[in-house]
């Protein structure tokens, strides 16, 4: 089995939009995995780290570009 490097990006979105982001990422089964980063109680935003291998980079870009039609988010970090 060949080792594959894991790419990571961090997005910030409004708390109320985060569940839609999770739903879309989960619907793309096998493309990536994600985790919500720690936040303070009452914080109105969520930062989500998305991890994926290089072979899914184009699909991640396409998915995130499509999401811009429905939710507002900002790219915090492209690791």
C-alpha positions as CSV (number, residue, x, y, z in Angstrom):
1,X,0.0,0.0,0.0
2,X,1.4,3.4,-1.0
3,X,1.4,6.1,1.6
4,X,-0.6,9.1,0.6
5,X,0.0,12.5,2.0
6,X,-3.0,14.1,3.8
7,X,-3.8,17.7,2.8
8,X,-5.7,19.9,5.2
9,X,-7.7,23.1,5.0
10,X,-9.5,25.1,7.6
11,X,-12.8,26.8,6.9
12,X,-14.7,29.2,9.1
13,X,-18.5,29.4,8.7
14,X,-21.4,30.6,10.8
15,X,-22.6,28.2,13.4
16,X,-26.0,27.9,11.7
17,X,-24.3,27.0,8.4
18,X,-22.0,24.4,9.8
19,X,-24.6,21.6,9.8
20,X,-25.2,22.1,6.1
21,X,-21.4,22.0,5.5
22,X,-21.2,18.7,7.5
23,X,-24.1,17.3,5.6
24,X,-22.5,18.0,2.2
25,X,-19.1,16.6,3.3
26,X,-20.8,13.5,4.6
27,X,-22.7,13.0,1.3
28,X,-19.3,12.9,-0.5
29,X,-18.5,9.6,1.3
30,X,-14.8,8.7,1.1
31,X,-13.7,12.0,-0.3
32,X,-12.6,13.6,3.0
33,X,-13.0,13.6,6.7
34,X,-13.5,16.6,8.9
35,X,-13.6,17.8,12.4
36,X,-14.8,20.9,14.2
37,X,-12.1,22.7,16.0
38,X,-12.5,23.7,19.6
39,X,-14.5,26.9,20.2
40,X,-15.8,29.0,23.0
41,X,-19.4,28.6,24.3
42,X,-21.6,31.1,22.5
43,X,-19.2,31.6,19.6
44,X,-21.3,32.3,16.5
45,X,-18.7,30.8,14.1
46,X,-17.2,27.3,13.7
47,X,-13.8,26.4,12.3
48,X,-13.8,23.1,10.5
49,X,-10.6,21.3,9.4
50,X,-11.1,19.2,6.3
51,X,-8.5,16.5,5.5
52,X,-8.2,14.7,2.2
53,X,-5.6,13.1,-0.1
54,X,-4.3,14.8,-3.2
55,X,-6.4,12.6,-5.5
56,X,-9.5,14.4,-4.1
57,X,-8.2,18.0,-4.3
58,X,-10.2,18.8,-7.5
59,X,-13.4,17.4,-6.0
60,X,-12.8,19.3,-2.8
61,X,-12.3,22.6,-4.7
62,X,-15.4,21.9,-6.8
63,X,-17.5,21.1,-3.8
64,X,-16.4,24.2,-1.9
65,X,-17.0,26.4,-4.9
66,X,-20.5,25.0,-5.3
67,X,-21.1,25.6,-1.5
68,X,-20.5,29.3,-1.9
69,X,-23.9,29.5,-3.6
70,X,-25.6,28.4,-0.3
71,X,-23.4,29.3,2.7
72,X,-20.8,31.9,3.5
73,X,-17.4,30.7,4.6
74,X,-13.8,31.8,4.6
75,X,-10.7,29.9,4.1
76,X,-8.7,30.3,7.3
77,X,-5.7,28.1,6.5
78,X,-4.6,25.9,3.6
79,X,-2.1,23.6,5.3
